[in-house]
Each structure stands twice: as C-alpha cells, then as structure tokens.
C-alpha cells in the first residue's frame, strides 16, 4: 500500500482496502454460533427421526423462546459490561408476586400484573443503582439479589399459601385476557405456534435495531467497551447501565407472566439456574464476557441452540440427564471458537 | 514566534483564579491561575502526582473544584459533569481513554454526539452521513483509515490520538485539553500529534497541552505553567523562559542541587554527582 496522501483534495479511495466477504463475515460475533447451530441441527436431523417434523421445529422454537426472551436483555447487559445473576429468579418472583398478591387480596389479575411490573423494574433499578453507586462488581451485587429473591420467593409463598407453590389462578378475574396476551397460541397449517415465539423474535429484532442503528446502541457498546472513555465524551454511563439492568428485569417479568399464565400455578423454587442458561446463550452467541462486543442475532442463535439440544436429546430417545453436560461442552467450544475467530479477524489488519 | 499577548476582543476562553481542589483531607491542587486564550497553546508541565490530572479534570467537568473561580468566556462555572463542559465547547482528549477500542472508527468519531434522524426515542442514526463526515474530517488531518468499519484498536496510537483530536475539533470545541497526548508515542508519531496541536491552535482554538516533556511543550507552547505538589512553581510566557530553564525545572531543579549537596557532605562524591553539581552551578 502506498501512503501518498493527495494532500488537500479528498482523493479517491486509493488506499482504502475493501475487505473480502470472508473477512467481514468472520469478524461478526454470531458466525461461530451459526456454524455450531447448523451442525447441531443436521446432527439431530440424522439421529432423531422425531426431530424432523415441522411440529417439532416449532416446539424447539418455543423452548428457545422461554430462555431467549430474557437472554436478549442479558446479552445487551453483558455487551454493556455487566452481569445479572438474579435474572433467573426474577422471572419466578414476578409471577409469584402477581399470583399471591391477587389471591391474598382478591383483586383483578391485571392490577397484579401491573404492580408486578413495577416491582420487577424496581429490582432491576436497585441492582443497577447499587452497582453504579458502590462500584462493587455486578457479579457480587446480583449474586446477593439472587439469594434474596430465592429466599423471599419460598418464604412468602409458604407464608401466604402454606405450601411451596402459588394457588391456581385460572378462576380469578382478568385471567382470560392475560392468558391470551402472554400465553396464547395459534395454529398455522396444523402446527401450534406459541405467542412467545413471536414475542421473542420481536424482541430480538428490537435489540438488533437498537444495537446497530440507534444512538443508544452506540452508548451500550461504549459503556461496555470502556466506561471511562464513554463518560468523558458525554455518554450518560450510569443511566445506560441502570437502564440495561431494568431491561433484564422487564423481560424477566414478561417471561414470568408467560410462565404463570401458561401453567396457572408456579413452583416457588423455579428459575434457579436459568441465569446461567441466559449467560450461556449470550456467550455461545459471541458476546464477549468482558463487555463491548456481541449482537442480538448471536444471542438468539445461542438460545436456539439451547432449544435444539434440550429437545433433540429427548427426541433422540436419550437420557435427558445428559443435557447439562452437553450444554457445558457447547459453552467451552463456543468460547474457543470465539477466541479463534477473534484472532482471525484481528489478523486481517495486515491486508 | 511571539503570538502571545495579542489583545483579545472578548474575555479569555478560560480564566482560572486561585483554583484549588481537596479530596477529603487531601489537597491535590492549590492556588492555580491559568488563562487560556483563543489561538494559543497553554502548556501545563509537571511530574507524576503534581496535580496535572486534577487540573484538567476540573476544566473537563469530571471533578468540581473546591476553591477559587473558574470563568469560561466571562461566565463563572462550576462543572458537575463532562456534558456541561462539552456544552461550553471544552473538549478533552485523554491519553489512555480517548477512544473505545472495540468499536468501529466511525462509531468512535461520533460517540456521545451521534447524528440522529429525529428526536423520537430509538430513531435511527444517519449512518451513511456519519461515515462520510468521519472520513472527510480524518482526511483533512491526513489520516486515511483503511476501513471505517474496523475497530479503532487496530489503528496506531498516534492515529487514535488524531482521531480523538479531529473529533473534538469537528464538534465545535473552543478549548481543546490534551492530556499527555505524546506520552506513549514514538518520536515520529509524537511529531504527527504535535502538528495537529499546532493546526488546532491555528484554527483559533485555545489549547491546553498537558505533558511532562518540556521539549514537546516548547515546540508548540505560548505559555508555560509548571506544577509541583499541587502548586504552580513557574508561570511564564514563551518570551520569558528558555527551553533550558523549563528542562531544569522539570528535572527537579533546586531539589536536585540540594540532593547533590547532601550527598557531597556524606562523602559519597563521585564523578556523576560532580557533574550534576557543576551543571547546576553553571546554570545559576
């Protein structure tokens, strides 16, 4: 490359390098996950005959959406450089809040749902506020709220109902409307499609739009990549990060509503461990653990891989206890692939 | 090269009077007077821990001062956040945190001042315009990046500093604060950065140039302030001071002479100390 600048006139793109499509592709965070997803898909198509029907495909999408919706927000939060370990139990807390509150006071479930939303957003705000205010790593703060919520879920449920599950809500006011919204389904050519799949894709689209096209997306990458730089050029770092924590608790509430109205009752101990599934979906999708890198499509593919493997193992007739081992292997592989891709994509600067 | 003391039509861009800053019981800065005029480079020199960072943080809005007054274009200010300083046209380019390494060049260029199509929340940025402007502005400074979509960490250190300077100039900065822009750079890259310091000055900006390298400062500076332990020990215009004096003050000056005197009395007089002693005597 010659370095001759045509001093003033903005010359033609003389030493501008047009990168080949392969380089551009490799630099994208979701490529590793997409390759893995394709491989796993083909694998189960071969070994599990039950996997091959369109019905099974939509069941997989449904399974993916139950993790994928919260994972979208967890991915955004991780790109913003923070963790939320309370994301799994917040789902259960939101559902329990609605069920127990309305059961105890005998009021309309819609009121409970709105109050539950306020409650969830408040938890997200407190998580974010404590992290930003104290400077303590979000891992520790949300580990604390994870245990608090887990204990409160069980304790309060026991106190109100005398058991460890919420009462059945199907006879209460407002049930029908909320069920239709959060846990509805419809048939397309004989295949059942759950609403949550549509919501999931919509949230993925929204997150992708935010990250790629909007100012907020620029800010999310910046606060995760280098918070001090971002602050110095005027990015409202505290507001962005607290907003991300609240986005996690919002989508947690959303899935909490779905779970409650799908099953009409909730086990108070549910949700524990799901926080790691969200993180795995994000990391498998190419999100950098240290923040500043990743995208929404990658996280969606990560959740899709989760859905495929958790059901694929069942369809193949294997012992589902192997599922977690498989997920662990996926995580390690994803991290290795990300590392490799990172090296490839930074090596291109020689070009 | 005497361009200092040109009469200004308005007030100076920044006038600090008797400014001080305490962090709890620790006094980081005391009694600082600094004046930044348009089209001038004010150099602030000092060793590590001399208070340089505190001084720029006050002007940049990262920390508020606790004593004295900060007057910007005739209006007294007390900045609580970097945004307020930016709104008054005070832009700061930090040595280590100028840019976000993993982000694309064009995203970095517009970070914090993105072009949006409308005021609706989550409206799209005008990405094509942003790329075109970033490209044009960087070309003006003679930087041609291979690919505006590459992460900025792939540029050289000097280029990254220049992107940060170009960004500040483009967004209408009146005062440009440069925090040790040459500290981590090689000779050639430092030259590139110094050229843009001069270019910014000639474009009518007031520049505050923080450095611990007197040679770099003397090449572009109109006014020099040396800080030591949070206080100004030298405050002179270009025609009142020589590079020698700056260098001697920066190297420790009087303390060095004192130290050599003490070592002498201990009887540990060696060739090296003799040289230093002779040197300081000669300079006096």
Interface residues (C-beta under 8 A of the other chain):
Chain A: X1 X5 X7 X10 X11 X14 X15 X16 X17 X19 X209 X210 X213 X214 X215 X216 X218 X219 X221 X222 X225 X226 X228 X229 X230 X231 X232 X233 X234 X235 X236 X288 X292 X293 X346 X349 X351
Chain B: X60 X62 X82 X83 X86 X92 X94 X97 X98 X99 X100 X101 X102 X103 X107 X110 X111 X112 X113 X114 X116 X121 X122 X123 X124 X125 X127 X135 X136 X139 X142 X144 X146 X147 X150 X151 X154
